[in-house]
C-alpha cells in the first residue's frame, strides 16, 4: 500500500499510527481526511498523515 492510498468514505478499518504499535479499530472520514476510533470512550480522531498502515475490516 502506498501512503497516498486512502480507504473509502465511512469504511470500517484497522489502523496503526506512525508513533505507536497498537492497532486501533475505526472508521475513515474522507471529507475531513481523519480516522475516527470507534471503541474509544471519548471522540478520538487521527490525521491521515499520522497513520502508517491501515486495513479494511473483514465482515
C-alpha positions as CSV (number, residue, x, y, z in Angstrom):
1,X,0.0,0.0,0.0
2,X,1.3,3.4,-0.9
3,X,0.9,6.3,1.7
4,X,-1.3,8.1,-0.7
5,X,-3.9,5.3,-0.7
6,X,-7.0,6.0,1.4
7,X,-10.0,3.9,2.4
8,X,-13.5,4.5,1.1
9,X,-15.5,7.1,3.0
10,X,-17.2,5.5,6.0
11,X,-15.2,2.3,5.7
12,X,-14.5,0.2,8.8
13,X,-10.8,-0.1,9.1
14,X,-8.0,-1.1,11.5
15,X,-5.1,1.4,11.6
16,X,-1.7,1.8,13.2
17,X,-0.2,5.2,13.9
18,X,3.4,6.0,13.0
19,X,4.3,6.6,16.6
20,X,2.5,3.6,18.2
21,X,2.5,-0.2,17.6
22,X,-1.2,-0.6,18.7
23,X,-3.8,-1.4,16.0
24,X,-7.0,0.6,16.5
25,X,-10.5,0.0,15.1
26,X,-12.1,2.9,13.4
27,X,-13.9,4.5,10.5
28,X,-12.4,6.7,7.8
29,X,-13.9,10.2,7.2
30,X,-12.9,11.1,3.6
31,X,-14.2,14.7,3.8
32,X,-12.0,15.6,6.8
33,X,-9.2,13.1,6.0
34,X,-9.4,11.6,9.5
35,X,-9.6,8.2,11.1
36,X,-12.1,8.0,13.9
37,X,-11.7,5.5,16.7
38,X,-15.0,3.6,17.2
39,X,-14.3,1.9,20.5
40,X,-13.0,4.9,22.4
41,X,-14.8,6.3,25.4
42,X,-14.3,9.8,24.0
43,X,-14.3,11.0,20.4
44,X,-10.8,10.3,19.2
45,X,-9.6,11.3,15.7
46,X,-6.3,10.8,13.9
47,X,-5.0,12.7,10.9
48,X,-4.4,10.6,7.8
49,X,-0.7,11.8,7.8
50,X,-0.3,10.2,11.3
51,X,-1.4,6.7,10.2
52,X,1.4,4.4,9.0
53,X,-0.8,1.4,7.9
54,X,-4.5,0.6,7.5
55,X,-6.6,-2.4,6.5
56,X,-10.2,-2.9,5.8
57,X,-12.1,-4.8,8.5
58,X,-13.4,-8.1,7.0
59,X,-17.1,-8.8,7.5
